[in-house]
Amino acid sequence: LKRDERFARLTDDHVSFFQKAIGDAAVIANLSGSGEGDLEVFNKDWMNKYRGHAQLVIKPGSAEEMSAVLRYCNEHHLAVVPQGGNTGLVGGSIPVFDEIVVSTSRMNKIRSFDEVSGILVVDAGVVLEAADQFLAEKNHIFPLDLGAKGSCQIGGNVSTNAGGLRLLRYGSLHGNVLGIEAVLPDGTIVDDLSTLRKNNTGYDLKQLFIGGEGTIGIITGVSIICPRRPPAVNVAFFGLESYELAQRAFREAKSQLSEILSAFELMDGTSQDIVHAVTQRKRPLESKYPFYCLIETSGSNAEHDSAKLETFLEHVMSQEIVSDGVLAQDETQAKELWKWREGVPECLGHWGGVYKYDVSIPLPELYQLVEDTRARLHEAKLIGDTDEYPALNVVGYGHMGDANLHLNVAVRRYDKAIEKALEPFVYEWIQKRKGSISAEHGLGLAKKAFIGYSKSETMIRLMKDIKRLYDPNGIMNPYKYI
Ligand code: FAD
């Protein structure tokens, strides 16, 4: 990749403009490039895999300030990268060269909440966990939950169309987001912050921003429908002897727990060994198994739900679908069990780095990808127990209820040979099964070169047409997937 010389280089005059427009405190600049100082956190990602060279971070405090900032950038051909909580996993929120980071972190107010309809309107920079805590006081729940909730922002979640742990129950953001306020590169404020459940009045343009990854504009406000907080939440954790049995357990869970099933997560034995090795926490089950599933139910009647779950457990144990299981007795235990699933991404990075593939594959073949990848790395002599091998482990886990696998390769160091062994192998494997190369993390920079494995030429052309229409100067998140 080469810097696109159509984009201007930053000058002190530019910086002065931003300082005047939105205030000194909302602008962090280091044009001399001497040390990175305060800019470092904005220039590197959560995995430590991508590193940018932004010399300027701007934090507008309102849609109007955002409009002034983007209009100026557009007129002066200054490239920008929108950044929320910077927890994205495909390098989308990190500048590639010297793009200006436009952060939404100062836009962190809850605008309104209607207790009758459950519709919440927030600034894009509200942290997911803060929104969920606010809703808890109102007996409601945010329809999205994920491991990065303490840092990620709702604008970032919507821009990546994050899926997460509750999608199985509450559906995707394409359905739950009712309205969006966004700013286009020319400074236009798109006020589509509808709070209506039904609104069939032509093209639903807000959908372009959901999963758009900051390539056509910056989201500044979101309205979203939030369900009632279920008073009865139960969590069970099982050990299983094979992936085949995990599929049978899922079928039984859907049929017997039906409307109260709110999560069905898969973790392979290796992923749990790693969590154990890093955290040294006591394992939930005494013996070790090749596969584990975590099931969550959420309902309105504790007695009814417990009876259903117990019947389900008896059934799967007596049929020998599940080898052993534990049911959380209280909220603390439920959280403890969730840590065995939510802790996987963080623990995997413990020894150096992780190659991450977040893919959709038809369920019957979902885990086969992990086995085939493991075999491929063994064949290439790239994986082993000692330092001479760059790769440590291949693990599979993820949102099995949504046919979404996280194939992760934990490595001692990032290494071109591993990359060559994995790509395009993984993508070809997925294309053959008509899967998706990105189930929920997006394309960002990491999957830029591989979009063709999941989208046809016609679809890519139409996407480019839209990009040109909204962002004719190409200043929005350049060098990324489009
Ligand atoms: P950032 O990382 O800051 O940005 C992500 C992308 O959106 C970038 O391209 C950025 O330019 C763009 N962007 C950010 N804000 C805006 C805005 N206001 N307007 C326009 N564009 C914007 N994802 C899942 O889907 N499911 C999971 O279960 C899940 N679990 C995770 C667990 C961990 C531990 C971590 C670290 C990440 C996980 N993720 C998961 C990744 C997920 O994409 C992000 O956590 C989250 O959705 C991104 O939000 P953010 O505010 O951090 O966005």
Boltz pocket constraint, residues with backbone or C-beta under 6 A from the ligand:
constraints:
  - pocket:
      binder: B
      contacts: [[A, 46], [A, 81], [A, 82], [A, 83], [A, 84], [A, 85], [A, 86], [A, 87], [A, 88], [A, 89], [A, 91], [A, 92], [A, 93], [A, 104], [A, 124], [A, 145], [A, 146], [A, 147], [A, 148], [A, 151], [A, 152], [A, 153], [A, 154], [A, 155], [A, 156], [A, 157], [A, 158], [A, 159], [A, 160], [A, 161], [A, 162], [A, 163], [A, 164], [A, 165], [A, 213], [A, 214], [A, 215], [A, 217], [A, 218], [A, 219], [A, 220], [A, 342], [A, 345], [A, 346], [A, 440], [A, 441], [A, 444], [A, 477]]
      max_distance: 6.0
